[in-house]
Amino acid sequence: MTLEGSLDAATDDDSVTFTLTVENTGSEPTTAQFSDGCRVDVAVYDGETEIWRYTDGMMFMQVLGQERFEPGDPRTFEVTWDDPTAGTFTAVGELTATDRSCEARTDVSI
């Protein structure tokens, strides 16, 4: 039961929208457990320095949850970085599940 991810970044004049796609590449359904209402996080790095994180300063509903991932049925999650800093960076998106890992990276130029 493997979850694999890909991360895309779409830029415009005043924001970057990151789309994390998570797909179960196994042959059986799998369920991911979450400790709150947040399902994904995205962080942006300039080299090794983190310059932005989606969840910084945010609060999420404190409720246990789960997401079921069927084989071959990709699920997408979007987050937006408003007023981004100009430059070329590496973005890392991850599923915030407590019992499964899924991470993807992409370079983004602003």
Z-matrix of the N, CA and C atoms (Angstrom, degrees):
N
C 1 1.445
C 2 1.522 1 108.67
N 3 1.306 2 113.85 1 87.94
C 4 1.452 3 120.04 2 -175.21
C 5 1.513 4 110.68 3 -108.09
N 6 1.319 5 115.88 4 129.79
C 7 1.456 6 121.02 5 172.60
C 8 1.519 7 107.77 6 -101.91
N 9 1.320 8 116.02 7 126.57
C 10 1.458 9 121.49 8 177.61
C 11 1.511 10 108.69 9 -118.88
N 12 1.325 11 115.58 10 146.41
C 13 1.455 12 120.13 11 -176.42
C 14 1.505 13 113.25 12 -126.36
N 15 1.320 14 114.50 13 157.24
C 16 1.464 15 121.97 14 169.97
C 17 1.521 16 106.75 15 -136.99
N 18 1.335 17 115.43 16 147.50
C 19 1.455 18 120.81 17 -177.00
C 20 1.519 19 109.02 18 -125.49
N 21 1.321 20 116.22 19 126.75
C 22 1.460 21 122.64 20 176.69
C 23 1.516 22 108.62 21 -116.99
N 24 1.334 23 115.54 22 151.04
C 25 1.464 24 121.45 23 178.45
C 26 1.519 25 108.79 24 -129.47
N 27 1.324 26 116.44 25 127.56
C 28 1.468 27 122.53 26 176.58
C 29 1.526 28 107.52 27 -117.00
N 30 1.327 29 115.92 28 122.16
C 31 1.465 30 120.11 29 -177.54
C 32 1.517 31 110.79 30 -105.81
N 33 1.332 32 115.28 31 148.84
C 34 1.462 33 121.34 32 167.92
C 35 1.524 34 106.77 33 -136.48
N 36 1.309 35 118.16 34 -165.79
C 37 1.464 36 120.97 35 -173.18
C 38 1.524 37 114.29 36 -62.83
N 39 1.320 38 118.22 37 -31.12
C 40 1.458 39 118.64 38 -173.29
C 41 1.523 40 115.11 39 -133.96
N 42 1.339 41 117.75 40 15.00
C 43 1.464 42 119.30 41 178.04
C 44 1.529 43 110.96 42 -163.37
N 45 1.313 44 113.83 43 164.99
C 46 1.463 45 121.90 44 172.21
C 47 1.520 46 106.53 45 -127.35
N 48 1.324 47 116.75 46 128.95
C 49 1.457 48 121.19 47 175.60
C 50 1.520 49 108.13 48 -105.95
N 51 1.320 50 115.49 49 121.63
C 52 1.459 51 122.13 50 177.68
C 53 1.521 52 108.37 51 -99.88
N 54 1.322 53 115.92 52 133.21
C 55 1.459 54 121.65 53 176.94
C 56 1.521 55 108.28 54 -118.96
N 57 1.328 56 115.54 55 113.41
C 58 1.456 57 121.46 56 175.89
C 59 1.521 58 107.34 57 -97.17
N 60 1.322 59 116.10 58 120.53
C 61 1.458 60 122.12 59 177.04
C 62 1.519 61 108.11 60 -105.00
N 63 1.319 62 116.34 61 126.25
C 64 1.460 63 122.64 62 -179.01
C 65 1.519 64 107.82 63 -117.01
N 66 1.339 65 115.35 64 129.18
C 67 1.463 66 119.81 65 -179.39
C 68 1.524 67 110.35 66 -132.44
N 69 1.313 68 115.21 67 136.61
C 70 1.456 69 122.44 68 173.34
C 71 1.523 70 106.92 69 -82.05
N 72 1.340 71 116.52 70 109.67
C 73 1.465 72 120.59 71 -178.32
C 74 1.525 73 111.99 72 -92.94
N 75 1.318 74 116.72 73 4.17
C 76 1.454 75 120.62 74 176.93
C 77 1.518 76 111.29 75 -83.56
N 78 1.325 77 115.94 76 -173.23
C 79 1.467 78 120.74 77 -178.45
C 80 1.527 79 112.84 78 -103.58
N 81 1.335 80 117.25 79 -5.63
C 82 1.461 81 122.16 80 -179.80
C 83 1.527 82 109.74 81 -121.46
N 84 1.332 83 117.73 82 149.51
C 85 1.468 84 119.56 83 174.36
C 86 1.528 85 110.33 84 -61.15
N 87 1.314 86 116.14 85 152.48
C 88 1.463 87 121.04 86 175.17
C 89 1.525 88 109.04 87 -137.33
N 90 1.302 89 115.52 88 150.28
C 91 1.456 90 121.33 89 -179.93
C 92 1.521 91 108.87 90 -118.38
N 93 1.320 92 116.34 91 132.09
C 94 1.460 93 122.37 92 177.44
C 95 1.525 94 108.59 93 -104.62
N 96 1.323 95 116.04 94 137.74
C 97 1.465 96 122.81 95 -178.80
C 98 1.530 97 109.80 96 -99.88
N 99 1.332 98 116.22 97 141.74
C 100 1.462 99 121.86 98 -179.16
C 101 1.519 100 109.42 99 -128.69
N 102 1.337 101 116.17 100 144.31
C 103 1.466 102 120.90 101 -177.48
C 104 1.523 103 113.13 102 -90.75
N 105 1.345 104 116.54 103 -7.89
C 106 1.468 105 120.62 104 178.00
C 107 1.526 106 109.08 105 -156.65
N 108 1.313 107 117.03 106 -169.05
C 109 1.457 108 121.48 107 -176.44
C 110 1.517 109 115.03 108 -76.91
N 111 1.319 110 117.95 109 -8.58
C 112 1.466 111 121.69 110 179.35
C 113 1.525 112 109.55 111 -78.84
N 114 1.327 113 116.58 112 134.18
C 115 1.464 114 120.77 113 179.27
C 116 1.525 115 112.86 114 -109.26
N 117 1.332 116 117.38 115 -30.78
C 118 1.466 117 121.11 116 -179.37
C 119 1.523 118 110.05 117 -139.94
N 120 1.326 119 114.63 118 160.21
C 121 1.455 120 121.33 119 172.49
C 122 1.522 121 107.32 120 -138.16
N 123 1.313 122 115.78 121 149.80
C 124 1.463 123 122.14 122 175.72
C 125 1.517 124 107.18 123 -132.02
N 126 1.331 125 116.01 124 133.02
C 127 1.460 126 121.84 125 175.24
C 128 1.520 127 107.93 126 -122.47
N 129 1.332 128 116.34 127 146.25
C 130 1.461 129 122.42 128 179.77
C 131 1.524 130 107.81 129 -117.00
N 132 1.339 131 115.37 130 132.58
C 133 1.458 132 121.83 131 -176.05
C 134 1.523 133 111.36 132 -121.49
N 135 1.330 134 114.17 133 140.23
C 136 1.459 135 122.77 134 168.40
C 137 1.521 136 104.59 135 -107.17
N 138 1.331 137 115.76 136 98.31
C 139 1.463 138 119.43 137 -170.04
C 140 1.515 139 108.33 138 67.97
N 141 1.335 140 116.30 139 -120.57
C 142 1.464 141 120.64 140 178.98
C 143 1.523 142 112.44 141 -101.48
N 144 1.334 143 116.74 142 1.83
C 145 1.459 144 121.17 143 -177.51
C 146 1.525 145 110.67 144 -94.81
N 147 1.322 146 116.05 145 122.03
C 148 1.463 147 120.22 146 176.59
C 149 1.523 148 108.82 147 -74.74
N 150 1.346 149 116.00 148 126.56
C 151 1.467 150 119.46 149 -179.01
C 152 1.525 151 112.85 150 -112.04
N 153 1.322 152 117.72 151 -15.44
C 154 1.465 153 121.09 152 178.19
C 155 1.512 154 108.88 153 -158.36
N 156 1.320 155 115.42 154 143.58
C 157 1.469 156 121.68 155 174.62
C 158 1.518 157 107.80 156 -141.40
N 159 1.315 158 115.80 157 130.00
C 160 1.461 159 121.98 158 -177.98
C 161 1.525 160 112.25 159 -52.97
N 162 1.320 161 117.67 160 -45.01
C 163 1.461 162 120.75 161 -172.55
C 164 1.528 163 114.48 162 -82.69
N 165 1.335 164 118.52 163 -7.74
C 166 1.468 165 119.90 164 179.42
C 167 1.523 166 110.56 165 -59.41
N 168 1.308 167 115.51 166 128.13
C 169 1.456 168 121.10 167 177.51
C 170 1.515 169 114.82 168 76.50
N 171 1.331 170 117.20 169 2.99
C 172 1.465 171 120.33 170 -179.40
C 173 1.524 172 110.36 171 -99.97
N 174 1.309 173 114.75 172 153.94
C 175 1.459 174 121.00 173 174.58
C 176 1.528 175 107.60 174 -120.92
N 177 1.319 176 115.54 175 142.38
C 178 1.456 177 120.98 176 -179.14
C 179 1.522 178 109.23 177 -123.54
N 180 1.319 179 115.58 178 151.23
C 181 1.456 180 120.85 179 178.26
C 182 1.529 181 108.70 180 -55.69
N 183 1.312 182 116.42 181 130.54
C 184 1.462 183 121.94 182 -179.13
C 185 1.524 184 109.51 183 -87.85
N 186 1.315 185 114.34 184 79.83
C 187 1.453 186 120.65 185 -179.09
C 188 1.523 187 108.01 186 -143.40
N 189 1.319 188 116.22 187 135.05
C 190 1.457 189 120.04 188 176.84
C 191 1.518 190 109.08 189 -66.71
N 192 1.325 191 115.99 190 144.03
C 193 1.456 192 119.68 191 179.68
C 194 1.510 193 111.05 192 -149.98
N 195 1.308 194 115.10 193 173.27
C 196 1.457 195 120.77 194 177.71
C 197 1.515 196 109.92 195 -149.09
N 198 1.315 197 114.55 196 155.37
C 199 1.462 198 122.26 197 175.47
C 200 1.521 199 107.14 198 -130.44
N 201 1.314 200 115.80 199 133.04
C 202 1.466 201 121.24 200 178.15
C 203 1.523 202 108.16 201 -98.04
N 204 1.320 203 115.93 202 131.12
C 205 1.458 204 122.35 203 179.09
C 206 1.523 205 108.89 204 -114.70
N 207 1.324 206 115.13 205 113.01
C 208 1.461 207 120.87 206 177.82
C 209 1.533 208 109.13 207 -81.06
N 210 1.325 209 118.18 208 150.14
C 211 1.461 210 120.40 209 178.57
C 212 1.536 211 111.43 210 -59.10
N 213 1.317 212 116.28 211 134.21
C 214 1.464 213 121.30 212 175.14
C 215 1.513 214 115.58 213 68.58
N 216 1.326 215 118.33 214 12.97
C 217 1.469 216 121.84 215 -178.85
C 218 1.534 217 108.59 216 -116.28
N 219 1.343 218 117.51 217 87.95
C 220 1.465 219 119.93 218 -175.05
C 221 1.526 220 112.44 219 -65.66
N 222 1.318 221 114.95 220 145.71
C 223 1.462 222 122.75 221 177.67
C 224 1.518 223 107.46 222 -119.26
N 225 1.339 224 117.26 223 136.95
C 226 1.461 225 120.30 224 -179.70
C 227 1.528 226 110.78 225 -113.82
N 228 1.325 227 113.97 226 145.97
C 229 1.463 228 122.95 227 178.34
C 230 1.522 229 107.04 228 -132.26
N 231 1.330 230 117.50 229 133.23
C 232 1.467 231 121.46 230 -178.79
C 233 1.518 232 110.94 231 -117.43
N 234 1.338 233 114.80 232 140.59
C 235 1.467 234 121.92 233 171.40
C 236 1.520 235 107.40 234 -135.77
N 237 1.329 236 116.46 235 151.93
C 238 1.461 237 121.09 236 -176.58
C 239 1.519 238 110.74 237 -122.65
N 240 1.324 239 114.58 238 135.86
C 241 1.464 240 123.21 239 173.82
C 242 1.521 241 106.28 240 -103.68
N 243 1.318 242 117.16 241 107.83
C 244 1.462 243 121.66 242 178.98
C 245 1.523 244 110.11 243 -85.44
N 246 1.328 245 116.16 244 145.67
C 247 1.469 246 122.86 245 179.05
C 248 1.525 247 112.38 246 49.87
N 249 1.336 248 117.54 247 57.34
C 250 1.464 249 119.98 248 -177.29
C 251 1.529 250 112.20 249 -70.20
N 252 1.304 251 115.08 250 156.56
C 253 1.453 252 123.25 251 174.32
C 254 1.523 253 108.97 252 -75.14
N 255 1.335 254 117.36 253 140.90
C 256 1.466 255 120.72 254 178.23
C 257 1.528 256 110.03 255 -72.48
N 258 1.331 257 115.67 256 143.10
C 259 1.459 258 121.03 257 177.21
C 260 1.510 259 111.14 258 146.77
N 261 1.323 260 114.98 259 -173.01
C 262 1.457 261 122.03 260 176.31
C 263 1.521 262 107.34 261 -116.13
N 264 1.325 263 115.74 262 126.75
C 265 1.454 264 121.53 263 -171.16
C 266 1.528 265 110.73 264 -135.73
N 267 1.325 266 114.97 265 169.25
C 268 1.460 267 122.33 266 170.95
C 269 1.521 268 108.02 267 -109.82
N 270 1.321 269 116.16 268 127.88
C 271 1.461 270 121.68 269 177.10
C 272 1.526 271 108.42 270 -105.83
N 273 1.323 272 115.28 271 139.63
C 274 1.462 273 121.85 272 178.61
C 275 1.525 274 107.47 273 -124.53
N 276 1.323 275 116.00 274 120.11
C 277 1.455 276 121.58 275 177.32
C 278 1.513 277 109.45 276 -108.76
N 279 1.327 278 116.37 277 142.72
C 280 1.456 279 119.14 278 -179.81
C 281 1.518 280 111.42 279 -146.34
N 282 1.309 281 114.49 280 147.42
C 283 1.452 282 122.10 281 170.67
C 284 1.527 283 106.55 282 -74.11
N 285 1.319 284 118.22 283 136.09
C 286 1.464 285 120.99 284 -176.14
C 287 1.528 286 112.96 285 -94.75
N 288 1.309 287 116.93 286 23.30
C 289 1.465 288 121.77 287 179.81
C 290 1.524 289 110.66 288 -62.68
N 291 1.324 290 115.66 289 148.81
C 292 1.459 291 120.63 290 179.42
C 293 1.525 292 112.48 291 -85.44
N 294 1.321 293 117.95 292 -15.78
C 295 1.461 294 120.70 293 -174.78
C 296 1.524 295 114.15 294 -125.20
N 297 1.310 296 118.09 295 3.43
C 298 1.466 297 122.75 296 179.47
C 299 1.518 298 107.36 297 -139.75
N 300 1.320 299 116.31 298 150.22
C 301 1.461 300 118.84 299 174.66
C 302 1.521 301 109.20 300 -120.72
N 303 1.303 302 114.14 301 143.68
C 304 1.459 303 121.07 302 176.70
C 305 1.521 304 106.11 303 -158.49
N 306 1.330 305 116.10 304 118.93
C 307 1.457 306 121.47 305 -176.65
C 308 1.518 307 109.08 306 -136.69
N 309 1.322 308 115.59 307 146.82
C 310 1.463 309 120.94 308 176.98
C 311 1.523 310 108.18 309 -144.64
N 312 1.326 311 115.63 310 153.52
C 313 1.466 312 122.00 311 -178.60
C 314 1.519 313 110.16 312 -128.95
N 315 1.324 314 114.16 313 154.28
C 316 1.457 315 120.40 314 172.17
C 317 1.521 316 108.44 315 -155.42
N 318 1.319 317 116.26 316 153.58
C 319 1.459 318 121.13 317 173.23
C 320 1.515 319 108.20 318 -91.30
N 321 1.328 320 116.09 319 145.27
C 322 1.461 321 120.92 320 -179.76
C 323 1.521 322 108.46 321 -137.74
N 324 1.334 323 115.78 322 133.35
C 325 1.465 324 122.06 323 175.95
C 326 1.514 325 108.90 324 -112.94
N 327 1.322 326 115.30 325 130.59
C 328 1.461 327 121.23 326 -177.11
C 329 1.514 328 108.67 327 -120.33
